[in-house]
């Protein structure tokens, strides 16, 4: 626990600094997180991350993410064309490999790339908005507050299991505590430091508190299916990139799809 707290504080401070810096620094961070996240997903799913399929997956992840990065102006990428091209190449590769690389592997490679690519793409795009700094900070603080609130409330009074087939330690009481913590933290931080409307801030808090927990359950479902405890070992005491950013990969796209940011 001590290592987890120390690593979390150092990593969190560095992460917030890069959000504040914005520009190419933040874009580079998101780029690296996406690439490492894809590597972890390939490893979990049993697909060689440096083989042909893994390479095509990296291309798809980066191609989806690329338009949202601040240094992307020198190269234009059509995401729909790229998705179709990679899909066709993966299908052809499955034929050439005589089904040693089969349709399930094709599906995993594409779904993993879409899940990771679009999740981090919306994360980068949020920082590029006119109020991007405050929006990004509020979303992230809402996610962190949800995680902490759910953990501590669940430990204190949690009795009713939320979804034991996927994550046996999560409780309904902890989930509600996480949502309440998100609303409280986001509203207070905006009142002290921001100037966003109450409706927008409340929307951010709700999405962070609800979609954030769903994102965590999605990743838990992946790990349970693949039979792994953590997606990776990059962050001491915290696991891998996907372990730490699973909520982000759902929250940021949902906020954009709902028109809240």
QUIFEN-V988216 format. One record per pair of residues at least 12 apart in sequence whose C-alpha atoms are under 8 Angstrom apart, sorted by the first residue. I is the first residue (numbers start at 1). J is the second residue. D is the distance in whole Angstrom. If there is no record, write none. Layout:
BEGIN
I&J&D ; I&J&D
END
This chain:
BEGIN
1&237&7 ; 3&236&7 ; 3&237&6 ; 4&236&7 ; 4&237&4 ; 4&238&6 ; 7&235&7 ; 7&236&7 ; 7&237&7 ; 8&238&8 ; 16&137&8 ; 19&127&8 ; 19&133&7 ; 19&136&8 ; 19&137&8 ; 20&133&7 ; 22&127&7 ; 22&133&8 ; 23&70&6 ; 24&69&8 ; 24&70&6 ; 24&71&6 ; 26&124&8 ; 27&69&5 ; 27&70&6 ; 27&71&8 ; 27&124&7 ; 28&69&8 ; 30&120&6 ; 30&123&8 ; 30&124&7 ; 31&62&7 ; 31&65&7 ; 31&120&8 ; 33&120&8 ; 33&241&7 ; 34&61&7 ; 34&62&8 ; 34&116&6 ; 34&117&7 ; 34&120&6 ; 35&58&7 ; 35&61&7 ; 35&62&7 ; 36&241&7 ; 37&116&7 ; 37&240&8 ; 37&241&6 ; 37&242&6 ; 38&57&8 ; 38&58&7 ; 38&61&7 ; 38&112&7 ; 38&113&7 ; 38&116&7 ; 39&54&8 ; 40&231&6 ; 40&232&6 ; 40&240&7 ; 40&241&8 ; 40&242&7 ; 41&112&7 ; 41&231&7 ; 41&242&8 ; 42&54&7 ; 42&109&7 ; 42&112&8 ; 44&223&7 ; 44&226&6 ; 44&228&7 ; 44&231&7 ; 45&108&7 ; 45&226&6 ; 47&105&7 ; 53&90&7 ; 53&93&8 ; 53&106&8 ; 53&109&7 ; 54&109&7 ; 56&86&6 ; 56&90&8 ; 57&86&8 ; 57&109&6 ; 57&110&7 ; 57&113&6 ; 58&113&7 ; 60&82&7 ; 60&83&7 ; 60&86&7 ; 60&110&8 ; 60&113&6 ; 60&114&8 ; 60&117&8 ; 61&113&5 ; 61&114&7 ; 61&116&7 ; 61&117&4 ; 61&118&8 ; 62&117&7 ; 63&77&6 ; 63&78&8 ; 63&79&6 ; 63&82&7 ; 63&117&8 ; 64&79&6 ; 64&114&8 ; 64&117&5 ; 64&118&6 ; 64&121&7 ; 65&117&5 ; 65&118&7 ; 65&120&7 ; 65&121&5 ; 66&121&8 ; 67&121&8 ; 68&121&6 ; 68&122&7 ; 68&124&6 ; 68&125&5 ; 68&128&8 ; 69&121&8 ; 69&124&7 ; 69&125&7 ; 70&128&8 ; 87&106&8 ; 87&110&7 ; 90&106&6 ; 91&103&7 ; 91&106&7 ; 94&106&8 ; 115&249&7 ; 116&249&7 ; 118&249&8 ; 118&253&7 ; 119&248&7 ; 119&249&4 ; 119&250&6 ; 119&252&7 ; 119&253&6 ; 120&248&8 ; 120&249&6 ; 122&252&6 ; 122&253&6 ; 122&256&7 ; 123&136&8 ; 123&248&7 ; 123&249&8 ; 123&252&6 ; 123&253&8 ; 126&252&8 ; 126&261&7 ; 134&194&7 ; 135&261&7 ; 138&186&6 ; 138&189&7 ; 138&190&7 ; 138&204&8 ; 139&186&8 ; 139&204&6 ; 139&205&7 ; 139&208&6 ; 139&252&8 ; 140&208&8 ; 140&248&8 ; 141&182&8 ; 141&185&7 ; 141&186&7 ; 142&181&8 ; 142&182&5 ; 142&183&7 ; 142&185&7 ; 142&186&6 ; 142&204&8 ; 142&205&6 ; 142&208&5 ; 142&209&7 ; 143&182&7 ; 143&208&5 ; 143&209&6 ; 143&212&6 ; 143&247&7 ; 143&248&8 ; 144&182&8 ; 145&178&7 ; 145&181&5 ; 145&182&5 ; 145&185&7 ; 146&177&8 ; 146&178&4 ; 146&179&6 ; 146&180&8 ; 146&181&6 ; 146&182&5 ; 146&208&7 ; 146&209&6 ; 146&212&7 ; 146&213&8 ; 147&178&6 ; 147&213&8 ; 148&178&7 ; 149&174&7 ; 149&175&8 ; 149&177&5 ; 149&178&4 ; 149&179&8 ; 149&180&8 ; 149&181&5 ; 149&182&8 ; 150&170&8 ; 150&173&8 ; 150&174&4 ; 150&175&5 ; 150&176&7 ; 150&177&5 ; 150&178&4 ; 150&179&8 ; 151&174&6 ; 151&178&8 ; 152&174&7 ; 153&173&7 ; 153&174&5 ; 153&177&6 ; 153&178&8 ; 154&170&7 ; 154&171&6 ; 154&172&8 ; 154&173&6 ; 154&174&4 ; 154&175&8 ; 154&177&8 ; 155&174&8 ; 157&173&7 ; 157&174&8 ; 158&171&5 ; 158&172&7 ; 158&173&5 ; 158&174&6 ; 159&171&6 ; 159&172&8 ; 159&173&7 ; 160&172&6 ; 160&173&7 ; 162&175&8 ; 166&217&7 ; 166&220&6 ; 166&221&5 ; 166&224&7 ; 167&217&7 ; 167&220&6 ; 167&221&8 ; 175&213&8 ; 178&209&6 ; 179&205&8 ; 179&206&7 ; 179&208&8 ; 179&209&4 ; 179&210&7 ; 180&209&8 ; 182&205&5 ; 182&206&7 ; 182&208&7 ; 182&209&6 ; 183&202&7 ; 183&205&5 ; 183&206&7 ; 183&209&8 ; 186&201&7 ; 186&202&8 ; 186&204&8 ; 186&205&6 ; 187&201&7 ; 187&202&7 ; 187&205&8 ; 200&260&6 ; 200&261&8 ; 203&260&7 ; 204&255&7 ; 204&260&7 ; 207&251&6 ; 207&254&7 ; 207&255&7 ; 208&251&6 ; 211&247&7 ; 211&250&6 ; 211&251&5 ; 211&254&7 ; 212&246&8 ; 212&247&4 ; 212&248&7 ; 212&250&7 ; 212&251&6 ; 213&247&7 ; 214&247&7 ; 214&250&8 ; 215&246&5 ; 215&247&4 ; 215&248&7 ; 215&249&7 ; 215&250&5 ; 215&251&7 ; 216&246&5 ; 216&247&5 ; 218&246&8 ; 219&242&7 ; 219&243&7 ; 219&246&6 ; 230&243&7 ; 231&243&6
END
